Amino acid sequence: MGKKIESLKKEDIFALNGLFKIYLEDLSKFYNPAQMNKFEKFLLPAKKFISKKYANKEIWILKEKEEYKGFIMFDNKNNPDLLLQNIGISDKERGLGRFLIENSFSLLKKRGSKKISLEVHKNNNRAKKLYEKLGFTLEGEYLEGSQKKGILCFTKYL
């Protein structure tokens, strides 16, 4: 059986802990320890992550041969314009992130979404390159003095 994307189910929650840990390792390349501490409080354990606080999120998981390989989370699930908030992939260099994002486009179109926005650290060149290849356009950067200094904003119309 190949790769597939499906909505998060209760039975998937604990399996996501490993994916969240990988996601946090990736984030640690771009954020200082204090910022990482905040991320960790929200992302681990998975049960806490999938709480009332995340009721407005749309979360899909990527499985390959029934193994969890990644997740993608969008904010504002009741709004047609979504924010791609988090993406985590277990196996790098295999095109799984691209697969997950590209396949989410068709799922989002079916539900009436017209626009996806996302934020990425300006030093995350790998992610920036992927987003640009997938048709996202750079909209701007948070300025000096902002809590999000160094964060770039991208948008894609579906």
C-alpha positions, -999 to 999 in steps of 0.1 A, spaced: 0 0 0 13 35 -9 11 69 7 -22 83 19 -35 113 37 -63 111 62 -80 132 89 -66 127 124 -86 102 144 -84 95 182 -64 64 176 -37 84 158 -30 108 187 -4 89 206 15 79 174 19 116 166 42 121 196 72 108 176 64 131 147 60 161 170 95 153 185 110 154 150 91 186 142 106 202 174 141 191 164 137 209 131 124 240 148 154 241 172 176 249 143 159 283 140 147 293 175 164 300 208 159 278 239 133 301 254 112 300 223 116 262 220 104 258 256 72 275 246 68 253 215 74 221 236 48 231 262 22 231 234 33 203 213 42 175 237 25 152 246 2 148 216 -28 143 238 -24 178 251 -17 191 215 -50 178 204 -70 195 230 -98 221 232 -71 247 224 -68 230 189 -105 225 182 -103 251 154 -75 232 136 -77 209 106 -51 181 111 -42 154 86 -17 126 89 4 110 62 8 73 63 30 51 42 25 13 45 4 21 76 34 38 93 30 74 104 53 96 83 40 131 88 13 155 98 0 189 85 -21 213 106 -41 242 93 -57 269 115 -92 284 111 -108 252 98 -142 270 97 -128 297 74 -121 292 37 -87 311 41 -64 289 61 -31 293 78 -7 263 73 4 263 109 26 232 113 40 204 91 62 176 104 78 148 84 97 118 98 118 109 67 136 139 51 148 139 15 121 116 3 96 142 -9 71 134 18 66 171 28 60 180 -8 35 151 -12 17 161 19 14 198 10 4 191 -27 -22 166 -17 -36 189 9 -43 215 -19 -69 192 -36 -85 183 -2 -87 220 7 -102 230 -27 -129 203 -21 -139 220 12 -141 254 -5 -107 269 5 -94 296 -18 -62 307 0 -35 292 22 -10 314 41 20 303 61 49 317 81 85 304 79 117 315 96 138 335 71 168 312 76 148 281 68 160 280 32 149 245 25 113 252 34 113 285 16 125 268 -16 99 241 -13 71 267 -7 81 287 -37 83 256 -59 47 248 -48 35 282 -59 35 302 -27 44 339 -30 64 359 -5 41 385 10 64 401 35 85 398 66 78 408 102 98 439 112 122 447 139 105 449 173 79 424 164 77 392 185 79 374 151 110 392 138 127 371 112 95 354 101 85 355 64 48 354 53 38 334 22 5 330 4 -9 306 -22 -43 309 -40 -59 276 -48 
